[in-house]
Amino acid sequence: MCLSANHAIDTFTRRRICRIRYLHLLWAQTNVDELTIQHARERKKIVEPMTRVFSLRNSATSSARLGAWIQLLLHRAYGESKSRKKLKIFLNPCSGKGTAVKLYRKYAEPLFAAAQCQVDIRETSFSGHAGELVREDLEIDSWDAIVCCSGDGLPHEIINGLALRNDAGYILRKVPIVQLPGGSGNALCVNMFGTTSISLAALYTIKGVQHPVDLMSITQGDKRHISFLSQNLGLLAECDLDTEGMRFLGGKRFEVGFLQRLLKPPIYECSLATYSASNQCSRESLNGHPCRQLQEPNQQGLPNLQYGSVNDPVPDSWKLEHRETLGVFFAGKFPFVDATSKVFPGAKPNDGLLDILTVDSGIGARKLLQLLTKAANGTHLTMPETQYKKVSAYRVVPSRASGAFSVDGERFPIKPFQVEVHPQLGMTLTTPSIVARQDANN
């Protein structure tokens, strides 16, 4: 057996050579006379664990050398990532089509076991269950990641459960929150792991490296919530929230809701106030460069609201406009809002800014349909009917009292709300650099 130069190992037997990429190597160990290698086999975006056992000769005289070789092998296989992760796993049996638990047991659990991960699994029993558990967990910071096998609702719930702790700022920055795709949207997984395969997402969780992300505070009345993904008011929110009864269709229910409203799109008249702390920062972020902002201090609790709440007067430095025929208001932190919609192509997870897309309802059915089609690859911003900007904070005051408004895909009441960004308040995992290098070589 030897190490090769292109991120793989070659295992030699008399009959064949089996090449294993470092990315796929999960674990290696020896006993008295055997070497066992646990690795993953990837076929058509499905990853499954495999075990290879080799007999050792003269093991007593070469044990020290073999042990050093295994340590080097695992170091190259994991790189900056931690091996044998401790994972706190939450399964939502009601996510998407209701198959999250079954998918986890079939595709993710065997990989975690092969990689020698220590797991603690809980199935949620009711809305808010996971939030209660993480809020009361005195040892939550001992876990290497909190894993949600669900849609985007469970990460939202867990983040807001952590936000109620006295040490919220510390925990949110320290413990990564990741997603195995088990719902309809799966935006966190798509943005950080680039896949909708639950087995690939499990592999990337095993090999993933920590990546700080921005979080957002949203205030409504006297309440404050934390958002990690998006705020959605109007037509697109209706297509999501008002099709809950079509969950059996998966992500297709959104398209059905859109077609139902195509000929008579709703109008969400409102006032919109926006503020950007640095115009230069906005231009840098749009050009793909990181925004250089001061991070919040490493405090125990949530950061203070720098721009006040929705109950405060709108500052004179904010830009205020009235939108009488607004049809779409969408604000977010990631490029993808679900597996197929790249609504915010210029978004960066930790640039300290929010991306906002607005569209008037009167652009016509053909243009609206074109908007939906182009959003799949992010080219909708070339349409003159779309308005797109980056801001540090904003406020929306709707003129109507009924309709659809969602935060991270969860329904919220229709009333004034204000949002601001907290740079790098959150933590997640992203694919290791070895993935990018191997993809470049292929």
C-alpha positions in Angstrom: 0.0 0.0 0.0 1.3 3.4 -0.8 0.3 7.1 -0.9 -0.2 8.6 -4.3 0.3 12.2 -5.3 -3.2 13.1 -6.5 -5.3 13.0 -3.2 -5.9 9.2 -3.2 -4.5 6.0 -1.9 -3.8 2.8 -3.9 -4.5 -0.5 -2.2 -2.7 -3.4 -3.9 -3.7 -7.0 -3.9 -2.5 -9.8 -6.2 -5.6 -9.4 -8.4 -6.4 -5.7 -8.6 -5.6 -2.1 -7.6 -8.3 -0.1 -5.9 -7.8 3.7 -5.8 -9.5 5.6 -3.0 -9.6 9.4 -3.0 -8.6 11.1 0.2 -12.0 12.7 0.3 -13.6 9.3 0.5 -11.3 7.8 3.1 -13.3 7.7 6.4 -11.2 5.7 8.8 -8.2 3.3 9.1 -7.1 1.1 12.0 -5.1 -2.1 12.8 -5.4 -4.9 15.3 -2.9 -7.7 15.8 -2.8 -9.0 12.2 -5.2 -7.0 10.1 -5.5 -3.5 8.6 -9.1 -2.2 8.2 -9.9 0.7 5.9 -13.4 2.4 5.9 -14.0 4.4 2.8 -16.9 5.8 0.7 -17.9 4.7 -2.8 -19.6 7.4 -4.8 -21.9 6.5 -7.7 -24.4 8.9 -9.3 -24.4 11.3 -6.3 -25.1 8.4 -3.9 -22.3 7.7 -1.4 -22.1 4.4 0.5 -19.6 3.1 3.0 -17.3 0.2 2.1 -14.9 -1.8 4.3 -11.6 -3.4 3.1 -9.6 -5.7 5.4 -6.0 -6.6 4.7 -3.9 -9.3 6.4 -0.6 -8.1 7.8 2.7 -10.0 7.7 5.3 -9.5 10.4 3.0 -7.1 12.2 4.9 -7.2 15.4 8.0 -5.8 13.9 6.3 -3.1 11.8 3.5 -1.9 14.1 5.2 1.4 14.9 5.8 2.2 11.3 2.3 1.2 10.3 0.8 3.3 13.0 2.7 6.3 11.8 1.6 5.6 8.2 -2.1 5.5 9.4 -1.7 8.8 11.2 -0.2 10.4 8.1 -3.0 8.8 6.0 -5.8 10.2 8.2 -4.1 13.6 8.3 -4.1 13.8 4.6 -7.7 12.5 4.4 -9.1 15.1 6.8 -6.7 18.0 6.5 -8.2 21.0 8.3 -11.3 19.1 9.3 -11.7 17.2 12.6 -12.0 13.5 12.4 -14.4 11.4 14.5 -16.7 14.4 14.9 -19.3 14.5 17.7 -22.6 15.3 16.0 -25.9 16.4 17.6 -28.5 15.2 15.1 -32.1 16.3 14.9 -34.5 14.5 12.5 -37.8 16.2 11.5 -40.2 13.4 10.5 -42.6 16.0 9.0 -40.2 17.8 6.7 -40.9 17.9 3.0 -42.6 14.7 1.9 -42.2 13.2 5.3 -39.2 11.0 4.4 -36.4 12.7 6.3 -36.0 10.0 8.9 -36.0 7.2 6.4 -33.4 9.0 4.2 -31.2 9.6 7.2 -31.2 6.0 8.3 -30.5 4.7 4.8 -27.9 7.2 3.5 -26.4 9.2 6.3 -26.3 7.0 9.3 -24.0 4.3 7.8 -21.5 6.9 6.7 -21.3 8.5 10.2 -20.8 5.1 11.7 -18.0 4.2 9.2 -16.2 7.5 10.0 -16.3 6.7 13.7 -18.5 9.7 14.5 -20.1 10.0 17.9 -23.8 10.8 17.3 -26.7 11.7 19.5 -30.0 11.5 17.5 -33.3 13.1 18.4 -36.5 13.0 16.4 -38.6 16.2 16.9 -42.1 15.6 18.2 -43.7 19.1 17.7 -42.9 22.6 16.4 -40.4 24.2 18.6 -39.1 20.9 20.1 -35.6 21.2 18.8 -35.4 24.9 19.9 -36.3 23.8 23.5 -33.7 21.1 23.5 -30.8 23.2 22.4 -31.8 26.1 24.7 -31.7 23.8 27.7 -28.6 21.7 26.7 -25.8 22.6 29.2 -23.2 20.8 27.1 -24.2 22.1 23.6 -20.7 23.5 23.1 -19.1 20.1 23.4 -20.5 19.1 20.0 -18.6 19.6 16.8 -21.8 20.3 14.8 -25.5 20.4 15.1 -27.0 18.5 12.2 -30.5 19.1 10.9 -32.0 16.4 8.7 -34.9 18.6 7.5 -35.9 21.5 5.4 -34.8 25.1 6.3 -37.4 25.4 9.2 -35.3 23.3 11.6 -32.1 25.3 11.3 -34.2 28.4 11.9 -35.8 26.9 15.0 -32.4 25.8 16.4 -30.8 29.1 15.8 -33.6 30.9 17.6 -33.5 28.4 20.4 -29.8 29.1 20.9 -30.6 32.9 20.6 -32.6 32.6 23.8 -29.6 31.4 25.9 -27.5 33.7 28.0 -24.4 32.6 26.1 -26.1 32.9 22.7 -23.3 34.9 21.0 -20.7 32.4 22.1 -22.6 29.3 21.1 -23.8 30.6 17.7 -20.2 31.5 16.8 -18.7 28.3 18.1 -21.0 25.4 17.2 -21.6 24.8 13.4 -25.2 24.2 12.3 -25.4 22.1 9.1 -28.3 20.6 7.1 -28.8 17.2 5.5 -31.5 17.8 2.8 -34.8 16.4 4.1 -37.3 19.1 3.1 -38.6 21.1 0.2 -36.1 24.0 0.2 -32.8 22.7 1.7 -31.2 26.1 1.0 -28.5 25.8 3.7 -27.2 22.5 2.3 -27.3 23.8 -1.3 -25.4 26.9 -0.5 -22.7 25.4 1.7 -22.4 21.9 0.3 -23.6 22.4 -3.3 -25.7 19.3 -3.3 -29.2 18.0 -2.7 -27.9 14.4 -2.1 -28.3 13.5 1.6 -25.3 11.0 1.4 -23.0 13.6 -0.2 -24.1 16.1 2.5 -23.3 13.5 5.1 -19.8 13.0 3.6 -19.2 16.7 3.5 -20.3 17.0 7.1 -17.8 14.4 8.1 -15.1 16.2 6.1 -16.4 19.7 6.4 -14.5 22.7 7.8 -15.8 25.5 9.8 -17.1 28.6 8.0 -18.5 31.7 9.7 -21.7 33.2 8.3 -23.7 36.4 9.0 -27.0 36.2 10.8 -29.8 38.8 10.9 -32.1 40.2 13.6 -35.7 40.9 12.7 -37.9 42.9 15.0 -41.7 43.0 14.9 -43.5 44.8 17.6 -41.5 44.0 20.8 -40.3 40.7 19.5 -36.8 39.9 18.1 -36.0 36.9 16.0 -32.9 35.6 14.3 -32.9 34.9 10.6 -30.2 33.0 8.7 -31.6 32.8 5.2 -34.3 35.2 4.0 -37.3 37.4 4.5 -40.0 37.1 1.8 -43.1 39.2 1.4 -45.7 39.1 -1.5 -46.1 36.9 -4.5 -43.2 34.5 -3.9 -44.1 34.1 -0.2 -47.7 33.2 -1.2 -46.4 30.5 -3.6 -44.5 28.9 -0.7 -46.7 29.4 2.4 -50.1 28.9 0.7 -49.1 25.6 -0.8 -48.4 23.8 2.4 -51.2 21.4 1.7 -49.2 20.2 -1.4 -46.1 19.0 0.4 -46.5 15.6 -1.4 -45.3 17.5 -4.5 -42.0 18.5 -2.8 -40.4 21.6 -4.4 -42.9 21.4 -7.3 -45.6 22.9 -5.1 -44.0 26.3 -5.4 -44.3 26.2 -9.2 -48.0 25.2 -8.9 -48.6 28.2 -6.6 -46.8 30.5 -9.0 -49.0 29.4 -11.9 -52.1 29.9 -9.9 -51.2 33.6 -9.4 -49.7 34.3 -12.7 -52.6 36.1 -14.4 -53.6 38.1 -11.3 -50.5 38.7 -9.1 -51.1 40.2 -5.7 -50.2 43.8 -4.7 -48.3 44.5 -1.5 -48.2 48.2 -1.1 -45.7 49.3 1.5 -43.0 51.8 2.5 -39.4 50.6 2.3 -36.5 52.2 4.1 -32.9 51.0 3.5 -29.5 51.9 4.9 -26.0 50.9 3.7 -23.2 51.6 6.2 -20.7 51.9 3.3 -21.5 52.4 -0.4 -17.9 51.3 -1.1 -18.6 48.1 0.8 -21.7 47.5 -1.4 -19.7 47.9 -4.6 -16.9 45.6 -3.4 -19.4 42.9 -2.5 -21.2 43.1 -5.8 -17.8 42.7 -7.5 -17.1 39.5 -5.6 -14.7 40.9 -3.0 -15.2 40.4 0.8 -16.6 43.3 2.7 -14.2 44.6 5.3 -16.3 45.3 8.3 -15.5 45.3 12.0 -16.9 42.1 13.6 -18.9 42.0 16.7 -16.9 41.4 19.9 -16.9 37.8 21.1 -19.5 38.5 23.7 -21.7 35.9 25.5 -25.1 37.2 24.6 -26.7 38.4 21.3 -25.2 41.6 19.9 -27.0 44.8 20.5 -29.2 46.2 17.7 -27.0 48.9 16.0 -29.9 50.5 14.1 -32.6 50.2 16.8 -35.9 48.3 16.3 -39.0 48.7 14.2 -40.5 50.8 17.0 -37.9 53.6 16.6 -38.2 56.5 14.1 -36.6 55.9 10.7 -33.2 57.7 10.8 -32.7 60.6 8.4 -29.7 58.8 6.9 -31.9 56.0 5.6 -33.4 56.1 2.1 -37.2 56.0 2.3 -39.5 55.2 -0.7 -43.2 54.2 -1.1 -44.0 51.2 -3.3 -47.6 51.3 -4.3 -47.6 48.3 -6.7 -45.0 46.1 -5.1 -45.5 42.4 -5.9 -42.2 40.8 -4.8 -40.0 41.7 -1.8 -37.2 39.3 -1.1 -34.2 39.8 1.1 -31.5 37.2 1.8 -27.9 36.2 2.8 -27.2 33.3 0.4 -27.4 33.0 -3.4 -29.9 30.1 -3.4 -33.2 30.3 -1.5 -34.0 26.7 -2.4 -32.4 24.0 -4.5 -33.4 25.5 -7.8 -33.7 29.3 -7.3 -30.6 31.5 -7.4 -32.5 34.6 -6.3 -29.5 36.5 -4.9 -26.6 35.7 -7.3 -24.4 38.5 -5.7 -25.0 37.3 -2.1 -22.1 36.4 0.1 -22.6 34.4 3.4 -20.3 36.7 5.4 -20.0 40.0 3.6 -21.9 41.9 6.3 -24.7 42.9 3.9 -28.2 41.9 2.9 -29.3 41.5 -0.7 -32.8 42.8 -1.6 -34.8 42.0 -4.7 -38.0 43.9 -5.5 -40.4 43.5 -8.5 -43.7 45.4 -9.2 -46.8 43.3 -9.7 -47.8 45.0 -12.9 -45.1 43.8 -15.2 -47.4 41.2 -16.9 -47.7 37.4 -16.9 -45.0 36.9 -19.6 -42.4 38.9 -17.6 -43.3 37.2 -14.4 -42.9 33.8 -16.0 -39.6 34.9 -17.4 -38.5 36.0 -14.0 -39.2 32.6 -12.5 -37.4 30.8 -15.3 -34.3 33.1 -15.2 -34.1 32.8 -11.4 -32.9 29.2 -11.8 -29.5 30.4 -12.8 -29.5 34.0 -11.5 -29.9 35.7 -14.8 -33.1 37.4 -13.8 -31.2 40.5 -12.7 -30.6 41.3 -16.4 -34.3 42.1 -16.6 -35.0 45.9 -16.3 -38.2 45.0 -14.3 -36.0 43.8 -11.3 -34.5 46.1 -8.7 -31.5 44.7 -6.7 -29.5 46.3 -4.0 -27.2 45.5 -1.0 -27.9 47.1 2.4 -26.9 46.9 6.0 -30.4 47.2 7.3 -33.9 47.9 6.1 -37.5 48.4 7.3 -40.8 47.5 5.6 -44.2 48.9 6.6 -46.9 47.0 4.8 -50.2 48.8 4.0 -52.2 45.6 4.2 -52.9 43.5 7.2 -53.3 40.1 5.5 -51.2 38.1 3.0 -48.0 36.1 3.1 -44.7 37.0 4.9 -42.1 34.4 5.7 -38.7 34.4 7.6 -36.5 31.5 6.6 -39.6 29.9 5.0 -41.6 30.1 8.3 -44.8 32.1 8.3 -44.7 35.4 10.2 -47.5 38.0 10.8 -48.1 40.8 8.3 -47.0 43.9 10.2 -44.0 46.3 10.1 -40.6 44.7 10.5 -37.0 45.8 10.5 -33.9 43.7 9.8 -30.2 44.2 10.3 -27.1 42.1 9.7 -24.8 40.8 12.4 -21.4 40.0 10.7 -20.2 36.5 11.3 -22.5 35.8 14.2 -23.2 32.2 13.0 -21.1 29.2 12.2 -21.6 26.3 9.7 -19.5 23.8 7.8 -18.5 24.0 4.1 -16.9 21.5 1.8 -13.2 21.0 2.4 -10.7 22.5 0.0 -9.8 19.0 -1.2 -13.1 18.9 -3.0 -12.4 22.1 -5.0 -8.9 20.8 -5.8 -10.1 17.4 -7.0 -12.9 19.0 -9.0 -10.4 21.2 -10.7 -8.3 18.2 -11.6 -11.2 16.2 -13.1 
